[in-house]
Amino acid sequence: MSQAKFPKMLDYEKLKQQFGESSTESDRHSKYVNQKLDHNIENGAEQSAQLYAEQRFENDFNAQDDNAFNAEQDLAPKPKGLTGTRLRSYAFAVLARKEYSKADLIEKLATWAQDRDEVLTLVEELSANHYQSDQRVAEMTVRSQVRKGKGPNRIKLALRAKHLDKELVREDIAEIDWYEQAYQLKVKKYGTDVSKDPKIKSKQIRFLQYRGFEMDAIMKAISKKTDE
């Protein structure tokens, strides 16, 4: 497979022309998203510079591609489906919108493709050239779930839903202080007081269990005093 078939920099202008983007609407939406992100940062939103950059990049792409890469409509295939360069262009358009696990990307492309074997070959090539990466998707999933206050059990479910092997991020999950995560979530929901009421304690336990935390982290979290 020659490098020419997979240019390192995608020609998004060409793709936008191919898929019929309304640039005025896209620019207007992108400007609104960026202004909103700037406003959140100025008012003390608790995001790191890296997270802010990632979100801006992601939102820019989403705004830019809402019209340009609505491939399900623009590339609605004939009964024979997509093949060759049309399938390849669709694959790039899909990946420009968001990250997909290998299994999910195969199913996404196979919906519109003529030949599933061609899809399998194409996805392997995309993966080999790092346009698709299960590792990248898994790491993004972990970060997203942690930001949402989810514990390790919920993260494992999220990985399974994306057909991702949890071993890809085993070290990442092991490095997180789940006790501290559970405690911060408990404080945000119930405050710093350590309740002796069995009903309140049971409620807190159920809440943290639903969020996906292990019982040892939960018990430490609901028992921790502010001076400890």
C-alpha positions in Angstrom: 0.0 0.0 0.0 1.7 3.2 -1.1 1.6 6.3 1.1 0.0 8.2 -1.7 -3.3 6.4 -1.1 -3.3 7.7 2.5 -2.0 11.3 2.5 -1.0 12.4 6.0 -3.0 15.6 5.6 -6.5 15.2 4.4 -7.8 17.7 1.8 -10.8 18.8 3.8 -11.7 21.6 1.3 -11.9 18.9 -1.4 -14.0 16.7 0.8 -16.3 19.7 1.7 -16.9 20.3 -2.0 -17.6 16.7 -2.6 -20.1 16.4 0.2 -21.7 19.8 -0.4 -21.0 21.9 2.8 -22.6 25.2 3.3 -19.5 27.1 4.4 -21.5 30.1 5.7 -23.6 28.1 8.1 -20.6 26.0 9.2 -18.5 29.1 9.9 -21.3 30.7 11.8 -21.8 27.6 14.0 -18.1 27.2 14.5 -17.7 30.8 15.7 -20.6 30.4 18.1 -19.0 27.2 19.6 -15.6 28.8 20.0 -17.2 31.9 21.7 -19.1 29.7 24.1 -15.9 27.8 25.0 -14.0 31.1 25.6 -16.8 32.3 27.8 -16.7 29.1 29.9 -12.9 29.4 30.4 -13.2 33.1 31.4 -15.8 32.3 34.0 -13.7 29.6 35.7 -14.7 26.4 34.0 -12.5 23.7 35.5 -10.8 22.5 32.3 -7.1 22.1 31.6 -5.5 23.8 28.6 -5.2 20.5 26.9 -8.8 19.6 27.5 -9.9 23.0 26.2 -7.9 22.5 23.1 -9.3 19.1 22.5 -12.9 20.3 23.0 -12.4 23.2 20.6 -10.8 20.9 18.0 -13.7 18.5 18.4 -16.4 21.1 18.3 -14.8 22.8 15.3 -14.9 19.6 13.4 -18.5 18.8 14.4 -19.6 22.3 13.4 -17.6 22.2 10.2 -18.9 18.7 9.3 -22.6 19.0 10.2 -23.4 19.7 6.6 -20.2 18.7 4.8 -20.0 15.2 6.0 -23.6 14.1 6.4 -22.6 11.1 4.5 -25.6 8.9 5.3 -27.7 11.3 3.3 -25.2 12.7 0.7 -23.8 9.2 -0.1 -27.1 7.2 0.1 -26.0 4.3 -2.0 -27.7 2.5 -4.8 -28.6 -1.1 -4.0 -25.1 -2.2 -5.0 -23.6 0.1 -2.4 -20.3 2.0 -2.2 -17.0 0.6 -3.5 -13.5 1.9 -4.5 -12.8 5.6 -4.2 -16.4 6.3 -3.1 -16.1 4.0 -0.2 -12.6 5.3 0.7 -13.9 8.9 0.6 -16.8 8.0 2.8 -14.4 6.3 5.3 -12.4 9.5 5.6 -15.5 11.6 6.0 -16.7 9.3 8.8 -13.4 9.5 10.6 -13.2 13.3 10.2 -16.4 13.5 12.2 -15.4 11.3 15.2 -13.2 8.5 16.3 -14.4 4.9 15.8 -13.2 1.6 17.2 -12.2 -0.8 14.5 -15.3 -3.0 15.0 -17.7 -0.1 15.0 -16.0 1.4 11.9 -16.4 -1.9 10.0 -20.1 -2.0 10.8 -20.5 1.7 9.9 -18.9 1.3 6.5 -20.5 -2.1 5.8 -23.9 -0.6 6.0 -23.2 1.4 2.8 -20.7 -0.8 1.1 -21.1 -3.3 -1.7 -18.5 -5.8 -0.4 -17.8 -6.4 3.2 -14.4 -7.9 2.4 -13.4 -4.6 0.8 -14.5 -2.9 4.0 -12.4 -5.2 6.1 -9.3 -4.6 3.9 -9.9 -0.8 4.0 -10.3 -0.6 7.8 -7.1 -2.6 8.3 -5.2 -0.2 6.1 -6.7 2.8 7.9 -5.7 1.2 11.2 -2.1 0.4 10.0 -1.7 4.1 9.0 -3.1 5.3 12.3 -6.1 7.0 10.8 -8.1 4.6 13.0 -6.8 3.5 16.4 -8.5 1.4 19.1 -5.8 2.6 21.5 -6.8 6.2 20.9 -10.5 5.5 21.2 -10.0 3.6 24.4 -7.9 6.4 26.0 -10.5 9.0 24.9 -13.3 6.9 26.4 -11.5 6.6 29.8 -10.9 10.4 29.9 -14.5 11.1 29.0 -15.9 8.7 31.5 -13.7 10.1 34.3 -14.8 13.6 33.5 -18.4 12.5 33.9 -17.7 11.1 37.3 -17.9 7.4 36.3 -16.0 4.7 38.2 -14.0 1.7 36.8 -17.0 -0.6 36.4 -18.9 1.9 34.2 -15.7 2.6 32.2 -15.3 -1.1 31.5 -19.0 -1.2 30.3 -18.3 1.8 28.0 -15.3 0.1 26.5 -17.3 -3.1 25.9 -20.0 -1.1 24.2 -17.4 0.2 21.8 -16.0 -3.3 21.3 -12.7 -2.2 22.8 -10.4 -4.4 24.9 -10.0 -3.1 28.4 -6.4 -4.3 28.3 -5.6 -1.3 26.0 -6.1 1.0 29.0 -5.3 -1.3 31.9 -2.4 0.9 33.1 -4.4 4.1 32.7 -7.3 2.7 34.8 -4.8 1.4 37.4 -3.1 4.8 37.8 -6.4 6.6 38.8 -7.1 7.2 42.4 -10.6 5.8 42.5 -11.0 6.4 46.2 -10.4 10.1 45.7 -12.7 10.1 42.7 -15.5 8.5 44.7 -14.9 10.9 47.6 -15.1 14.0 45.4 -18.3 12.8 43.8 -19.8 12.0 47.2 -18.9 15.5 48.5 -20.4 17.1 45.4 -23.6 15.3 45.8 -24.0 15.0 49.6 -21.5 17.4 51.2 -18.6 16.7 53.6 -20.6 15.5 56.5 -20.2 11.8 57.5 -23.7 10.5 58.2 -24.4 7.9 60.8 -27.9 7.4 59.5 -28.1 3.9 57.9 -30.7 5.1 55.3 -28.5 8.0 54.2 -25.4 5.8 54.1 -27.3 3.2 52.0 -28.4 6.0 49.6 -24.8 7.2 49.2 -23.6 3.6 48.6 -26.2 3.0 45.9 -25.4 6.3 44.2 -21.7 5.5 44.0 -22.3 1.9 43.0 -24.5 3.1 40.1 -21.7 5.4 39.1 -19.5 2.3 38.8 -17.2 2.4 41.9 -16.0 -0.6 43.8 -17.3 -1.2 47.3 -13.9 -0.6 49.0 -13.6 2.8 47.4 -17.2 3.6 48.3 -16.9 2.8 52.0 -13.7 4.8 52.3 -15.3 7.7 50.5 -18.5 7.9 52.6 -16.5 7.5 55.8 -13.8 10.1 55.2 -13.8 13.2 57.4 -12.6 16.5 56.3 -9.6 16.5 58.7 -8.2 13.2 57.5 
